[in-house]
Amino acid sequence: MQYRYLYLISYNSLIELNWTISCKIGADDIVILDKIIYSLSLMANPEENLNPVNYEMNRIFLKIGKIQESSFKSKDGKRKTAVLLLGAGRVCYPAADLLVSSGSDSCCRFWKTFLEHYAEDWDDIEVIVASLYLKDAEEITEDIANATAVQLDVTDSEKLFMYISQVEVVISLLPPSCHLTVANACIELRKHLVTASYIDDSMSSLDEKARNAGITILGEMGLDPGIDHMLAMRMINQSHLQKKRVKSFMSYCGGIPSPESANNPLAYKFSSNLAEAIRAGSNPATYRYEGKTVKVEGKDLYDSAVRLRLPDLPAFALECIPNCNSLIYGDAYGIGHEASTIFRGTLRYEGFSEVMGALARIGLLDTEVHSFLRSTRRQLFRDFLLELLKIKRESNGSIIGEKDISDIIISSGLCKEQDTAVRVAKTIVYLGLHEPTEIPSSCQSAFDVTCHRMEERLSYLKNEQDMVLLHHEIQVESADGQHTECRKATLLEFGRTWNGKTTSAMALTVGIPTAIGALLLLTNKIKTRGVLRPIEPEVHNPALDLLQAYGFKLIETVES
């Protein structure tokens, strides 16, 4: 006996009906079975001539593929509301935990606010956590009730369609390069999608298809981008409603170690995607300051960092680095024509950029394949450092120390200040780049070598916490120009530990907004269809309300 599995989905645009039927078809002969499938396809779509995708409303959609029976049923046999989370990284856990915790004391205030203001009738949510590696998904779901772990490769369209068909909303926490595949599947199956990633041109191009399918693709629903949009738009909208003009918009955001965990010469640690974070230090930047457009080349980015002190948080010695193209936010926020200053910066502890800039000048961040590392003989970290510093290696393999390194940095003109040279030398020693140990053969460039050591030495220990700081300042003036005021919005969040399990501030401030986005779509509080950012009031007003109910410290002030 030969078998095929198929499912049918029916949509009615007038009454927003959406149901799924899965069935198993069998026959003794594969040719006969294919004829049955052909006949069923014609019955489902008589005018489509076996086209498996029909974008029109009020038609039956038929997709052939292997499908398993959905296990997402309540005790009374009714199908539960379900959400699919794609990706089982650090961000996944807080999102999954919040979605299934409606009866939990840990999120009591959040759910009380949600049920009172945003959901009159509510059923518990089942969550599917899908990952390329089943073990990763199981680690997320092991202590979360109503959550199921599954293995899924998103390039396997058959399985991707199968799991998306079983849920109402998909949250993609995958790398941005995967979102287009997921989004197209969501459009075909008419399921809402939430991501925390920037909406690029390829995602924007899906706007019309998403609207025609009656779904919302909600992107940039994390921290940065995400909460930064929400806080900015609430302040800007309030100012415009009061007939005031925004003259200056300054925004700073960064994920950094909590003060007690900033215990290395760089005062920085990486929670994820180390290589991407380092590459960001060579991105060019553009912003507007007092009416003049300022452009910073990637090679000069670290040198453009400036010291920053926030009066409301005087204990933090910070600096800020220009962050990519700030001017696009003038258009997105509707202030491009009125604000003479538009600036977005990345926060770090003071001194970070001086050290990273010096490492770049030494050549430790170069991404090109280095001839020294292509030798058939395994090279040593110490010898490679001397090669970059253009110091002749001694045949006896003498030890090079912190003072030797700082002296070489000063004499070579790689640093002008002695204090900076000492800190750079301390960083090199801390990372072990001076050690007479072998470099892994996988390292082909100086960038690879530095990333390898940073991943080993600058990762958070189990008991260490990170912190997220987001701060907006806007200067507004009255219509007659006679009165000005400064409006500020600040988010300060630290990693949290529950029952011995630590969740980073970065994971919380990215994962929780995505979960809130899914909840707002499930309850139809977001009615706009197409590709959407959280700059619309129907998104950011309830989302900020729920973020505060969750326990995020969002502080907004007005100073005349």
C-alpha positions in Angstrom: 0.0 0.0 0.0 1.3 3.4 -1.0 0.3 6.6 0.9 0.2 10.4 0.4 -0.5 12.9 3.1 -2.3 16.2 2.3 -4.1 19.0 3.9 -6.8 21.4 2.8 -7.2 24.9 4.2 -10.3 26.9 3.5 -10.5 30.7 3.9 -13.5 33.1 3.8 -12.6 36.7 3.6 -16.0 37.9 4.6 -16.3 36.0 7.9 -12.5 35.5 8.4 -13.0 31.7 8.6 -9.8 29.7 8.5 -9.8 25.9 9.0 -7.5 23.1 8.3 -8.2 19.4 7.4 -5.4 16.9 7.2 -6.0 13.4 5.7 -4.1 10.3 4.6 -4.7 8.8 1.2 -3.8 5.3 0.3 -3.7 3.0 -2.8 -2.1 -0.3 -3.9 -0.4 1.3 -6.9 1.5 4.6 -7.0 0.1 5.5 -10.4 -3.5 5.1 -9.1 -2.5 7.1 -6.0 -1.2 9.9 -8.2 -4.5 9.9 -10.2 -6.4 10.2 -6.9 -4.3 13.2 -5.9 -4.8 14.7 -9.3 -8.6 14.3 -9.1 -8.7 15.8 -5.6 -6.6 18.8 -6.7 -9.1 19.5 -9.6 -12.0 19.2 -7.1 -10.3 21.7 -4.8 -9.3 24.2 -7.5 -11.2 23.3 -10.7 -10.1 26.5 -12.5 -6.4 26.4 -11.4 -5.3 23.3 -13.3 -3.3 21.8 -10.4 -1.7 25.0 -9.3 -1.1 24.2 -5.6 -1.2 27.9 -4.5 -4.4 30.0 -4.8 -4.1 33.6 -3.5 -7.8 34.4 -4.0 -10.2 34.4 -1.0 -13.1 31.9 -0.5 -11.2 29.0 -2.3 -9.8 25.8 -1.0 -6.0 25.5 -0.8 -4.5 22.0 -1.3 -0.9 21.2 -0.5 0.6 17.7 -0.9 3.1 16.6 1.6 3.8 14.5 4.7 1.9 15.7 7.7 1.5 14.4 11.2 -1.6 14.7 13.4 -1.6 17.8 15.5 -1.2 17.1 19.2 -2.4 20.5 20.1 -5.7 19.7 21.6 -7.2 20.4 25.0 -8.7 17.8 27.4 -12.1 18.3 25.9 -10.7 17.5 22.4 -10.9 21.1 21.1 -7.9 22.5 19.2 -5.9 25.0 21.2 -4.4 28.3 20.0 -0.9 27.6 18.9 2.2 29.6 18.1 5.3 28.4 16.3 8.7 29.7 17.4 11.5 29.1 14.9 14.9 29.1 16.4 16.0 27.9 19.8 18.6 30.4 20.8 18.8 32.5 24.0 15.9 34.8 22.9 13.5 31.9 22.5 13.1 30.9 26.1 11.5 34.1 27.5 9.2 34.3 24.5 8.0 30.8 24.9 7.7 31.0 28.7 5.6 34.2 28.5 3.2 32.7 25.8 2.3 29.7 27.9 2.3 31.3 31.3 -1.2 32.7 31.5 -1.9 30.6 34.6 1.5 31.2 36.2 2.2 33.4 39.2 5.5 34.5 37.7 3.7 36.7 35.1 0.6 37.4 37.2 0.6 41.2 36.7 1.3 40.9 32.9 -1.6 38.5 32.3 -4.0 40.5 34.6 -3.3 43.6 32.4 -3.6 41.6 29.2 -6.8 39.9 30.1 -8.4 43.0 31.5 -7.6 45.3 28.5 -6.8 43.2 25.5 -8.5 39.8 25.6 -12.0 39.3 26.9 -12.1 35.6 26.0 -8.9 33.7 26.2 -7.7 30.1 25.7 -4.3 28.8 26.8 -1.6 28.8 24.2 0.4 25.8 23.0 3.9 26.6 21.7 5.9 24.6 19.2 9.7 25.3 19.4 11.4 24.3 16.2 15.2 24.1 15.8 17.6 22.6 13.3 18.9 20.6 16.2 16.2 18.8 18.3 18.4 18.9 21.4 18.4 22.7 21.4 14.6 22.9 21.2 14.2 20.3 24.0 16.5 22.4 26.3 14.1 25.3 25.8 10.9 23.3 26.4 12.0 21.0 29.2 10.6 23.1 32.0 7.8 24.9 30.1 4.4 23.4 30.2 2.3 23.3 27.0 5.5 23.5 24.8 6.7 20.9 22.3 10.1 20.6 20.8 10.5 19.6 17.1 13.3 19.3 14.6 13.0 21.5 11.6 15.2 22.6 8.8 13.4 25.6 7.2 14.8 24.7 3.8 12.6 21.6 4.0 9.5 23.3 2.7 7.3 20.3 3.3 7.9 20.2 7.0 7.9 24.0 7.2 4.4 24.1 5.7 3.3 21.3 8.0 4.2 23.1 11.2 3.0 26.5 10.1 -0.3 25.0 9.1 -0.9 23.9 12.7 -0.6 27.4 14.3 -2.1 30.9 14.2 1.1 32.9 14.5 4.7 32.3 13.7 7.6 34.0 15.5 10.9 33.7 13.5 14.0 34.1 15.7 16.2 32.7 12.9 18.9 34.7 11.2 17.5 37.4 8.9 18.6 35.5 5.8 15.9 32.9 6.7 13.0 35.3 7.1 12.0 35.5 3.5 11.5 31.8 3.2 9.4 31.8 6.3 7.4 34.9 5.2 6.5 33.4 1.9 5.3 30.2 3.6 3.2 32.3 6.0 1.7 34.2 3.1 0.7 31.0 1.3 -0.8 29.6 4.5 -2.2 32.9 5.6 -0.5 33.0 9.0 0.7 36.1 10.8 4.5 36.4 11.3 6.6 38.3 13.9 10.3 38.9 13.8 12.8 41.0 15.7 15.0 41.7 12.7 15.2 44.8 10.5 12.8 44.9 7.6 15.0 44.9 4.5 14.0 45.5 0.9 13.2 41.9 0.3 10.7 41.8 3.2 9.2 45.2 2.3 8.5 43.8 -1.2 6.1 41.3 0.4 3.7 44.1 1.6 1.1 43.7 -1.1 1.2 39.9 -1.0 0.7 39.9 2.8 -2.2 42.4 2.5 -3.8 40.3 -0.2 -3.4 37.2 2.0 -5.0 39.1 5.0 -1.9 38.7 7.2 0.4 40.9 9.1 4.2 40.5 9.0 5.3 42.4 12.1 9.1 43.1 11.9 11.5 45.0 14.1 9.7 43.8 17.2 12.6 43.4 19.5 14.8 45.9 21.4 16.8 47.7 18.8 14.9 47.7 16.5 11.7 47.5 18.5 11.3 49.1 21.9 13.4 52.0 20.6 10.8 52.6 17.9 7.9 52.4 20.4 9.4 54.8 23.0 10.4 57.3 20.3 7.1 57.3 18.5 5.1 57.7 21.7 7.1 60.8 22.6 7.0 62.2 19.1 3.3 61.6 18.7 2.5 63.2 22.0 4.6 66.3 21.0 2.8 66.6 17.6 -0.6 66.2 19.2 0.3 69.2 21.4 1.3 71.2 18.2 5.0 71.1 19.1 7.9 70.6 16.8 10.7 68.1 17.3 14.0 70.0 17.0 16.4 67.3 18.1 16.3 63.5 18.4 19.1 61.7 20.2 19.0 58.0 20.8 21.4 55.7 22.6 21.2 51.9 23.1 23.6 49.2 24.1 23.8 45.7 25.6 26.7 45.7 28.0 27.8 43.8 31.1 26.3 44.8 34.4 28.9 46.8 36.4 30.0 43.8 38.5 30.4 41.7 35.4 32.5 44.2 33.4 35.6 42.6 34.9 38.1 42.7 32.0 40.2 45.5 30.4 37.7 45.9 27.6 34.7 46.2 30.1 32.7 44.2 27.6 31.4 40.7 27.0 29.5 39.0 24.2 26.3 37.2 24.8 25.8 36.1 21.2 26.9 36.6 17.6 30.4 37.8 18.5 31.7 38.1 14.9 28.7 40.2 13.8 29.1 42.5 16.8 32.8 43.1 16.0 32.1 43.7 12.3 29.6 46.4 13.3 32.6 48.4 14.4 33.7 48.9 10.8 30.3 50.0 9.5 30.1 53.6 8.2 27.7 56.0 9.9 25.7 59.0 8.9 23.8 61.5 11.2 22.6 65.1 11.3 23.9 67.5 13.9 22.7 71.1 14.2 21.6 71.0 10.5 24.8 69.5 9.1 25.1 66.0 7.8 28.0 64.1 9.3 29.5 61.0 7.6 31.9 58.7 9.3 33.8 56.1 7.4 34.0 52.6 8.8 37.7 52.8 9.4 37.2 55.9 11.6 34.1 54.7 13.5 35.9 53.9 16.8 37.8 57.2 16.7 34.5 59.0 16.4 33.2 57.7 19.8 32.4 60.4 22.4 32.2 60.4 26.1 28.6 60.3 27.5 27.1 60.9 30.9 23.4 60.6 31.7 22.4 62.9 34.6 19.7 60.5 35.7 22.3 57.6 35.8 25.5 59.3 37.1 27.1 56.0 38.1 27.6 54.9 34.5 30.8 56.0 32.7 29.7 55.6 29.1 30.7 56.4 25.5 28.6 56.3 22.4 29.5 55.2 18.8 27.5 56.5 15.8 25.2 53.7 14.7 24.8 53.3 10.9 22.5 55.7 9.0 20.5 57.8 11.5 18.8 59.8 8.8 16.4 57.1 7.8 14.7 57.4 11.2 13.9 61.0 10.5 11.7 59.8 7.6 10.3 56.8 9.5 9.4 58.9 12.6 8.1 61.8 10.6 10.6 64.3 11.9 13.1 64.5 9.0 11.7 67.9 7.9 11.7 69.5 11.3 14.6 68.1 13.4 18.0 69.7 12.9 19.7 66.9 14.9 19.0 63.2 14.3 21.5 60.9 16.0 21.5 57.2 17.0 24.4 55.8 18.9 25.6 52.5 20.4 26.5 52.5 24.1 29.7 51.0 25.6 31.6 51.7 28.8 34.1 54.5 28.4 37.5 53.4 26.9 36.0 50.5 24.8 36.5 52.3 21.5 40.1 53.4 22.2 41.1 49.8 22.8 39.1 48.4 19.8 40.5 51.1 17.5 44.0 50.3 18.6 43.4 46.5 18.0 42.2 47.5 14.5 45.3 49.6 13.8 47.5 46.7 14.9 45.7 44.5 12.3 43.9 42.2 14.7 40.5 42.9 13.1 41.6 42.4 9.5 39.3 39.9 7.7 41.6 39.0 4.8 43.4 35.6 4.8 46.8 36.2 6.3 49.8 34.5 4.7 51.4 33.8 8.1 48.4 31.5 9.0 48.5 29.6 5.7 51.7 27.8 6.7 51.5 24.0 6.9 53.0 24.3 10.4 50.7 25.3 13.2 51.6 28.9 14.3 51.6 30.3 17.8 49.5 33.2 19.1 52.7 34.9 20.3 54.4 34.7 17.0 51.4 35.9 15.1 51.1 39.0 17.4 54.8 39.8 16.8 54.2 39.4 13.1 51.4 42.0 13.3 53.5 44.3 15.4 56.4 43.9 12.9 58.8 42.7 15.7 61.4 40.2 14.8 60.9 36.9 16.6 63.8 35.6 18.8 64.9 32.1 18.0 64.8 31.2 21.7 61.0 32.0 21.8 61.3 34.5 24.7 58.1 35.5 26.6 56.5 38.8 25.6 54.8 40.6 28.5 52.3 43.5 29.1 55.0 46.1 29.4 56.8 44.9 26.2 53.5 45.2 24.3 52.6 48.6 25.6 56.1 50.0 24.8 55.9 48.6 21.2 52.4 50.1 20.7 53.7 53.5 21.8 57.0 53.4 19.8 55.1 52.2 16.7 52.6 55.1 16.9 49.6 52.8 17.3 48.5 54.8 20.4 49.3 58.4 21.4 48.5 58.1 25.1 50.4 55.9 27.5 47.3 55.1 29.5 45.5 53.8 26.4 48.6 51.8 25.3 48.6 50.1 28.7 45.0 49.3 28.5 45.4 47.8 25.0 48.3 45.7 26.2 46.2 44.5 29.2 43.5 43.5 26.8 45.9 41.6 24.5 47.3 39.8 27.5 43.8 39.1 28.9 42.8 37.5 25.6 46.0 35.4 25.5 47.1 36.7 22.2 50.7 36.8 23.5 50.7 33.1 24.6 53.1 30.5 23.1 50.1 28.2 22.3 49.0 27.0 18.9 46.4 28.8 16.8 43.6 26.5 15.6 43.9 25.6 11.9 40.4 27.0 11.3 41.7 30.5 11.9 42.8 31.9 8.5 42.7 35.7 9.2 43.6 38.0 12.1 39.8 38.5 12.6 39.4 34.8 13.0 42.2 34.7 15.6 40.8 37.6 17.6 37.2 36.2 17.5 38.4 32.8 18.7 40.2 34.3 21.7 37.3 36.7 22.5 34.8 33.9 22.4 36.9 32.0 24.9 37.7 34.9 27.2 34.9 37.4 26.9 31.8 35.2 27.3 29.5 35.5 30.3 30.0 33.0 33.1 26.9 31.2 34.5 26.5 33.6 37.4 27.2 36.8 35.5 24.5 39.2 34.3 24.3 41.6 31.4 22.4 44.8 31.2 20.5 46.8 28.5 20.3 50.6 28.5 18.2 52.5 26.0 17.9 56.3 26.3 16.0 58.8 24.1 16.2 62.6 24.4 14.1 64.9 22.2 14.1 68.6 22.2 10.7 70.1 21.3 9.5 73.7 20.9 6.1 75.3 20.8 4.5 76.4 17.5 5.5 80.0 18.2 9.0 79.0 19.2 8.7 80.7 22.6 8.9 77.6 24.7 11.2 74.5 24.6 11.3 71.4 26.6 13.3 68.2 26.8 11.5 64.8 26.8 13.4 61.7 27.9 12.6 58.0 27.8 14.8 55.4 29.4 14.8 51.6 29.7 17.3 50.0 32.1 17.0 46.2 32.4 19.3 43.6 33.9 19.5 39.9 33.4 17.2 37.9 35.7 17.6 34.6 37.5 14.7 32.3 38.3 15.1 28.9 39.9 18.8 28.9 39.2 18.2 29.7 35.5 19.6 33.1 34.3 18.0 34.8 31.3 20.0 37.7 29.9 18.6 41.2 29.6 19.2 41.1 25.9 17.2 37.9 25.5 14.4 39.4 27.6 14.2 42.7 25.8 14.2 40.9 22.4 12.1 37.9 23.2 9.3 39.5 25.3 8.4 42.1 22.6 8.1 39.3 20.0 5.8 37.3 22.3 3.7 40.5 22.9 3.5 41.0 19.1 2.1 37.5 18.7 -0.5 38.1 21.5 -1.7 41.3 19.9 -2.1 39.5 16.6 -3.9 36.6 18.2 -6.4 38.9 19.8 -6.7 41.0 16.6 -5.6 44.2 18.3 -3.3 44.8 15.4 -5.7 45.2 12.5 -3.3 46.6 9.8 -2.3 44.0 7.3 0.9 43.9 5.3 4.5 44.5 6.4 4.5 46.5 9.6 6.9 48.1 12.1 6.0 48.9 15.7 5.9 52.7 14.9 2.1 52.5 14.6 0.0 53.4 17.7 -2.0 50.2 17.4 1.2 48.4 18.0 3.4 50.5 20.3 0.6 51.8 22.7 -0.5 48.3 23.9 3.0 46.9 23.6 4.5 49.5 25.9 1.7 49.0 28.3 2.3 45.2 28.4 6.1 45.6 28.6 5.6 47.7 31.8 3.2 45.1 33.1 5.8 42.5 32.5 8.2 44.5 34.8 10.4 46.4 32.4 11.4 49.8 33.8 10.3 52.4 31.3 10.8 55.9 32.6 9.6 58.9 30.7 10.1 62.5 31.9 9.5 66.0 30.7 11.9 68.9 31.6 11.1 72.5 30.7 
